[in-house]
Amino acid sequence: MKKQLSLWDGIMIVMGSMIGSGIFIVSSDMMRQLGSGYWVIAVWLITTFATIAAAICYGEMSSLFPKAGGQYTYLTETFGKMTGFLYGWSLFAVIQTGTIAAVAVAFGKFTGYIFPELNDAAPLYQNGNFMITWMQILAIAVILLLTFINTKGIQSGKIVQLFFTSSKIIALILLVIGGIYLIKSNLFSENIAFGWDAFQNLKGEGWTGISGTALLGAIAAAMVGSIFSSVAWENVTFVAGEMKDPKRNVVRSMVIGTTLVMLLYLLINYVYLSALSRDEIAFAANDRVAVAAAEKLLGNTGTIAMAILVMISTFGCVNGIVLSGARVFQTMAKDGLFLKQAIANNKYDVPERSLWLQGIWASLLCLSGQYGNLLDMVSFVIVIFYMITVFGVIYLRWKKPELERSYKTFLYPVTPLIYLLIGTVFCVLLILFKPNYTWPGFILILIGIPIYYLGKRKESKDNHIS
């Protein structure tokens, strides 16, 4: 593949893929779970440390395997084809495509905020609980449009990514700066006055103090939101084959991009906690806490501006995920672990068939109406594979110390151990207290095992016949 992506492009992919709809929504549920601004900030800080630590560790993997496929390649090279396939299978089944579907539908929902006709329109088709709405059609149109743009070459996708990512970063910075200056009655002190005391109010029936195991479960549930808002930074590793000087620029993109996004997230949450009361954050309409904050600061004009910002954000996020994910499926196909039709590049030197396979499946998830249920366990599945990859850094240092490492993990082994500790605590808490977030993820991964062996059996038969 041609080396067409610079360090700046890499940073834009990282930031554009991370900033989707989550930061505008998840703080509502986090407040319902924990009831204290202190705890909300604490969860975001834990997520910040974990995200940056993981990105630093991935840097060493990217220096060892600076080629297309990214995390899939790291897992395959370190632990074998089955581990790589199970990651790629999970990526195609829900992690990548389900995220594309969810963020595209979020685009549709915020479009409906500006054009209420979309909200009020009767379903195009309905049979029982299953329905096809105009918002779903709009989401599919966004997915197919961005898939088409990305089939016209990496430059086309790069231009879209640069424009929309730059726009939303500038808008978010203005939101932070404007928010700080426009707040008439700062409620930050009031929201953190509860300190480490935690409360829960999941149904709007009043706040109840929680501690012990209930608090641990609430922290885990709150982290689902913060982690989901902070993933997808690894997408830049998928396009390493098209990065200039990938051994240096991939790790720089990840560390710089994740650090800037997490700093921005912390500042945005400061604005939420300063502009809104605890109840206003917890029970913002449809969890649109960013819209509630904008309305408090600027009235109706603020809500329209925020809705437009989220549309820009989600559009750019979908583009970043569409652009990068298809490279993984192409690499899997080359390894005999995905449909062989996904191997070929088109005349613009991009994996067109892989892009369309990804886009069509993401569109079907939009129609299914089940993308939301699937995404409940995305954070859990992603963290499992993050942990396996981070552990790979330690494993390769022990197993293959002779490998050339142009970049070594900063503060090794402290950095990978920090991530493994946070990730393990998060996963164990979810397994113990929120199993509905975990067992679907385990089932999804396990389904990949027979699919892997069926594929190997077919490959063996084909080789025998040839």
N, C-alpha and C positions, 0 to 999 in steps of 0.2 A: 504493500500500500504506500501511496505517496505521503511524505511527511509534510502535512499542510497546517498542523495546529501548533500554535506558539504557547508559551507559558501563560500569557494573558487569556488566550482561548481556553486553556485548561482551567484557569481560575473561574472563568465565566461558566464553564460546564459544571464545575463543582457547586458554585453558588446558585446557579440557575436551577440545578437539579434538586438542591436542598430546599430552597425557598419555594414552597407550593402554596397549599391552602392551610396547612397545619398551624402555623404560627398565628393565623388570624382567628383560630377556632379553639384549639385544645386547652388553652388556659382556663376556659370556663369549667370543663370537667375536672381539671386539676384542682381548682378552687372548691368545687363540690366535694371532691374526695378528701381534701385536707383542711379546708376552712381557715387557712392562715397564710398571709402573704409571705411570712417567713419561710414556711414549708414550700410554697410554690417556687420561690427564688432558690431554695436549697436544692429542689429536684432539678431545676434548670442548670444549676451549677454542677451537680453530679453528672448530668448528661453532657455538659460542656467538657468536663475533664475526660469523660469516657470517649467522646467523639474525637477530640484532638489526639488523645493517646492512641486510639485505633488508627487514625490517619498517619501518625508518625511511624507506627509499626508497619503499616502497609507500604510505606516508603521503602523499607528494606526489601520487601517482596518485589516491588516494582523495579528496583535496581537489579535484582537477580533475574527477573523474567520480564524484560521491557518489551512485551509484544501484545498484540490484540488479544482480547479475552479477559484480561485483568484478573479479577478474583477467581474466576473459573480456572484460568491457567495456573494461578498460584496453588490452588487446592489440588489440581490434577498432578502437577509436577511434584508436589510435596507428599500427598497421601494416596495418589493413584486415581485411576479413571472413574471408579465408582463414586468416590467422594466428589470429584469434579462434576460428574453427571447429576448427582443428587442436588447439588447447588444449582446447576443449570436448569434442571427440571423444575425446581422450586421457583427459580427466577422466571421461567416462561409461564408456569401455571398460574402464579399469582403475584410474586414479589414485584416484577417489572410491569407486567401487563395489568395486574390489579391496581397498582399504583397509578398507571396511566389512566385507567378507567375512572378511578376515584377522583383524581385531580381534574380530569376533563369534565366530569359531572359537577364538580365544585364550580368550574367555570360556568357551566350552564345555570347553576343555582344563583350565582351572583349576577349573571346576566338577567335572570328573572327578577332580581331586585330592582334593576333599572327599567326593565320592560315587563311590568306586571302581567301583561297579556300571556306571557309564557307560563306563569304560575296558574293563571285562571283557565287556560285552554284545556278542553276535554282531552282525555287520552286518545291517541290515534287507534289504539287497540287495547282491549281489556278482556281477560278471561279469569274470573276469580281474583286472586291477589296479583296475578301477573298482568302487567300493563306496559305499554310502550308510550312514553310521553315525548312532548316536543323537546324537553330538556335533554332526554337521552339521545334524541336525534341530533341535537346541537353538539352534544359531547362527542358523538361518533363522527360528526362532520369535522370537528377540530382534530380528532385523531387521524382521520384519513387525509385531511389537508396537510398536516405536518408530516405525515408519512410520505406523501407525494413530494413535498418540498425537499425532504431529506434524500429522496431517490435521485434528485437532480445534482447530487454532489455534496461533498463535505462542506464546500464553501457556502452553499445555500443554507444548510442547517446552521453553520457557524454564524452567518449574518443575522439570522433570526434570533439565535441564542444571545449574541452580543447586544442586539437592540433591546430585547425584552428583559434580559437580565440587568442591563445598565439602567433601564427605565425603572424597574421595581426597586433596585438598590437605592437609586436617587430618591424615589418616592418614600421608601421606608426611612431613610435618613431624615428627610423633610418631616415625616410623621413624628419621629423622635424629637427633633429640634423644635418643631412647631408645637408638639404636645407639651414639652417642658415649659415653653413660654406662654402657651395659651391656657394652661390649667389655672382656673380661678380659685378653686378650693382644693389644695393638695391633700389627698387622702392616704398618701403613702404611709405616714406614721401610724395612722389608724389601722391600716391593713396589716402592718407588721407588729402591732402592739401585742398580739396574742403570743408572740415569741414561738417557743417550741411546743406550745399547747396546740393540739390538732382537733379539728371538728369535722363532722361529716353531715351533709344535707343533700342526699341524692335525688329526692323527690319533691323538694320545696316544702317539706313539712316541719322545718325547724332544725336548728343546728344541735348536734349531739356530740359531746366530747368523746374522743377515741384515744386509746393507748394500746400498748402491747401488740398482740397479734393483729388486732383490727387496724392499728396504725401501719404495721408492716404491709398488710394487704392493700391499704389505701395508697401507700408510697409506690408499690408496684403498679397499681392501676394508673396512678398519675404519670408514672414514667413511661407507660405505653404511649401516651400522647406526646411527651417531650421527645422520646426516642423516634417515634414515627415522623415528627417534624424535622428530625436531624439526620435522617438517613439519605441514601442515594449519592453521597459525596464520592463513593467508590466508583461511580459511573465513569469518571475520567480514566480509570484504569482499563476500561473496556476498549477505549480508543487509543491505547498506548502505541499501537502499530502505526498510527497516523500523527503522533506527536514528534516534534523536533526535539532532539536530544532527550528521549524519554527517560533515561536513567536519572536525569536531574530534574526535568520539568514535571514529571508525574508527581513525585513526592512534594515538590514545591507547590504545585497546584492544590494538592490535598491539604497540606498544612496551612497554607495561606488562606485558602477558600473556607475551610472549616472554622478557622479561628475568627475570621471576619464575620461569618454568618452567626456563629454562636454569640459573639459580642453584640451583634445587632439584635439577636433574640432577647438577650438579657436587658438591653436598653428598651426594647418594645414592651417587655413585661413591666419594666419600671413605669412606663407611661400608663399601662393598664391599671397598675396598682395606685398610681397617683390620681388618675382621672375618675376612677370608678370605685364605688363601695364594694365590700365583699359580696353582697347580694347581687349587685349590678353585674359583677364579673361572673358569678356562678350561674346566674339565670338570665344572661343575655339572650335575646330572641334567637332561636336556632343555633345557639352557641356562638353567634357572630360577635364575639367580644370586641374585635377591632372596629366593627361598625358602631357598636355601642359607645366606644371611646371616641370615635370620630364625631358622632352625633353630640356628645357631651361637649366637645371642644369647638365644633363649627356649626352645629345645628344640622338641618337637612342637607345643606351643601356638603358637609363632612361625610355624611352617609353615602352620597352619590360618588364623591371622590374616592372613598374607601372601596366601594364596590368596583369601581373602575380599576383601582390598584390591584385588587384581588384577581380580577379578570386578566390583567397584564401578567401578574405573578403566576397564575395557574397556566396560562398559555405558554409562557416561557419555560415553566417546569416540565410540562408535557413534551415540549420540543427537546429539552435536554435528555429526558429519559428515552424518548423515541430514537434520537440520534445515537445514543451510546449502546443501548441494549441489544440492538440487532447484531452488533459485532461479536457478542458472546455466542449467539446462536450459530453464526457463521463459523466461528472457531470450533464449536462443538461438532458441527457437521463435518468439518475437515478431519476431526478425530473419530468419525464414524458414530457419533453419539446423538445426532440430530438428523433431520431430513436432509438428504444429500442435495436436494434442490436449493438449499440455502447457501451452498458453497460459492457459487459464481458471483463475481462483481459485474455490474453493468458498465456501459461505456463511460459513465462518470466516475468509475472506480469506487463504487459503494455497493454494499450487499443488498440489492433491491428486493430480491425474493425474501430474504430474511426480514427486511423491514416490513414487507406486506404481511408476512405470516404473523409477526408481532402485532401489527395494526389491526388485522382482522380478528385475532383472538381477544385483544383488548376491547374491540367494538362489541364482540359477543358478550363479554363480561358486563359491558354497559347495558345491553339489552336484558341480560339475565336478572338484573336488579339485585344480584347476590354479591357484587363487588364489596359492599360494605361489610357483610358478614365475613367474607374472605380476608378483608384487611384487619379484622379484629386480631388475627394471629400473625400478621405480617411482622410486627415489631419483634415478636418472640422468635420467629424463624430467622429473621435477619440477624439478630444478636447471636443466635447459635452459630451461624456461619461466620460471623465476625470473629467470634471466639476461636473457632477452629483455625481460621486464617492467622490470627494473632499468635495462637499457640504454635503455628507453623514456623514463625520466626525463631522461637526457642528451639523447636525440634531440629530445624536446619542448622542452627549454630552448633548443636550437639552432634548431629548426624553427618553433616557435610561442612565442617569448618573451613575446608580448603576453597570453597566457592568464592569467586571474586565479588566483593560487595562494594560498589562505588559509593553507596550510602549505607550507614549503619544506624540502627535505631538509637535515638537520643536517650541518654540515661538508661540504657539497657543494663540489667533486666527489669529495672523498676517500672518502666513505662508499660511493657506488655503485661506485667503482673498486676498493675493498677487496673488495666482494662479487664483482664481475666477475673479479677476479684469483683469488680462492679457488675460485669456481665453475669457471673455465676450467682451473685446475690439476687439480681433482677430476675433471672430465669427460675431460681428456686422459689422465690416469693410468689411468682406467677403460678408455678406448679402447685404450690401449697394453698394459695388463697384465691387465685383466679383461674381455675382449670379451664374455664370456657375460652381463655386466650391461648391455651397451650395444646390441648389434645387435638384440635383440628390441624395444628401445625405439625405435630408428630405424625398424624395420619397422612398428611400431604407428602411428607418426606418419605414415609414407608411405602407409599404407593409407587414411588420412583424406583424402588428396589426390583420388583418383578419386571417393570418396564425396561430397566437396564439389562437384566438377564435375557429378556425376550429379544432385545435389540442385538445383544452379543450372539445369541443363538442364530438369529437370522443372518448376521454378518458371517458367522462360521459356515452356514449352509451356502451362502453366496460364494464364499471363497472356495469351498469344496467343489461347487459346480463349475466355477471358472477354472 
